[in-house]
Amino acid sequence: MRTVFLFILLILMSLSINAQTDLYDDSLQSFRNRYINTHEVVTGEDRKLLQFFPVDRKYAVPAQFERIVDAPWFNMPTSGSISKVFRIYGILNFTLQDKSFRLHVYQSKNLMSDPQYANYLFIPFTDQTNGEITYEAGRYIDLSTDDLLADDFILDFNKAYNPYCAYISNKYNCPVPPKENELLVEIKAGEKKWNGGH
C-alpha cells in the first residue's frame, strides 16, 4: 500500500511540475509576443526577423536583492554623444552554472519625473555571447521597484532584449553596460543578435 501511495505521489508531483513549466513557457511566449508586436524600431514584416534563444528555465535564477539607499547620481556613457544620469538602486546576487555573480540595478533620474516610468529600473549587462550570437554592446533587462520589494527575486535572462542601437546605430543614445555588469559566462537566453534578415 505504501508503494502505491508513493507512486501516486510521484505522478502528482510530476504533473504539478509539468503544469508549472507550461505556465512559465506560456508567460514567456506572451512576454515575447508583446515585445515583438510593440517594438518601436523594428516594424511591420521585419518583426518576424527578431530572433530569440529557446526558453530555458535554468536562466531564470533565484537572486538575493541588496538595496543601495541614496547612491550618488552619475553619468552613464551611451552609444551616442549624450550621457544619461543614473544611480545604483541595488545589487542582485545570484548563482549560475555553479558560479557566483552580481549585477547592479540602475534607476534613471530623468524617468523618475515621468509618472508612467517613475518605478522603472533596468539592468544593462554584457556576457560572453556578445558579438557572436548576441549584440556586441550587451543587452538589457527591465524591471520595476515593485519587483524588488522583497529580498528574493527571480532574475530571468529569458527576458533580456537588445537596445535600440542594435537595429539603428546612429539614431539613439543607448546606455553602455558598465564594467561592473560584465558577466564572465555565456547567457544563452533572451534576444539574439539582429541580422536584419541576413
Helices and strands as residue ranges (DSSP letters): H 2-37, G 44-49, G 57-59, E 60-67, E 74-76, E 84-96, E 99-108, H 109-112, E 120-125, E 139-144, G 145-148, E 152-156, G 157-159, G 164-166, G 179-181
